[in-house]
Amino acid sequence: MFRTKILALALAACALGACDQPMTTPQKGAVVGAAAGTGIGLVTGGSFGTVVGAGLIGGAVGYLGGTAIDRSR
């Protein structure tokens, strides 16, 4: 129980500490892609490994898409 609280506190500190600059287009694409991939994995009722895999693939595809959009500007 204590470890869980410490881990949650550390993750919250990392998330808040990483927000000192606005996100770039590739970073936004990665976040949206990871969220979409994870959401689709959860909705389809996949196992934990499937959901994590979908999130990783979605994040990678989102990052590549964001990079392509950023370079075309």
Secondary structure as GFF3:
##gff-version 3
##sequence-region A 1 73
A	DSSP	alpha_helix	2	17	.	.	.	ID=ss1
A	DSSP	alpha_helix	25	43	.	.	.	ID=ss2
A	DSSP	alpha_helix	48	72	.	.	.	ID=ss3
###
